Amino acid sequence: MKINTLLFDLDGTLINTNELIIESFLHTLNKYYPDKYKREDVFPFIGPTLYETFESINPEKMEEMVEVYRKFNHEQHDKLVTEFETVFETIQTLKEKGFKLGIVTTKIRTTVNMGLKLTKLDQFFDVVVTLDDVEHAKPNPEPIFKALEQLDAKPEEAIMVGDNHHDIGAGKNAGTKTAGVAWSIKGRDYIESFQPDYVLDKMSDLLAIVGVE
């Protein structure tokens, strides 16, 4: 079955929001737990939804902490977000070659739109499925099924690309191929441990996989 559809996670995959996310977590956690958390302590929080993370820390303050996080995150967004090498050119090429392109993310739509606009990637994606659009976030396959349905694509014709076990798990659960990115902040070994079908060293590696010269 030939691949004609590519689904991407956003943060840590297409755009480098790592600094923004780390700073947003540290800002929020320092407000409630001064000096308790260091940079590396927040790495595990990258991937799950904010609600899952803050509920595990303090269920009673969860809503409030999400608000504090999002306010800081939006204010600092354009200062701290950059894109990963070869992403723009690769996505542009895939679009020109007629591939169906979608984003599947655990972020809310306003934040997603900010990132896509800043990096000018917004022009390439036909479908963007956010946390606002689903009942169950990745690794549940619901967001992937939703994206595939909107793109009129079958799982076996698609690859889910991401930097976290949520992305690989969601792809496997939905029956797509999966590609992990070696530039995951958690490292190449981390992403390889979930046995994606492919591991990308840079985004342009995807072109050979889908048969684009």
C-alpha angles and dihedrals in degrees: 000000000000118000112241101154132063124190120192137195109225112213115064090001109061100007130032103237093147095110092044092050094046092048091046092052093045092048091051098042093046089056092058101026109026114213094350098112129058128193096267091049091068097050092092089057091063107099107023120087116272089246092056092049099046093041088058089053102040120350093189094055096036098110092044093049092050089054093050090048095049095047092054092040093055094044093051097035103104093041096054106032122094133162128249120249118276092007098113095045093045095050090045091052093047090051092049090050091056102253118155108243130198141165123223113188141161090222127100118258098251092058092043092052090051092055095045093048094047092052093038089235091124091089094065107051123087094187134030117185113192136177088269091063101055143051094215124043125212133317080049106086094228096099091049093048088050093052093045091050092052090047092046090235135138123233092240090057093053142078122205110211121198150137100231140061088248089065097046091043093049091049093050091046090051094045098246127131113260135219124192121203117231091211090071108136087235091059140249095282090055094054093041090055090071090057102233115188090244137018116208121209089190130002094254088067084078092070095067091045092058093040101255113143 
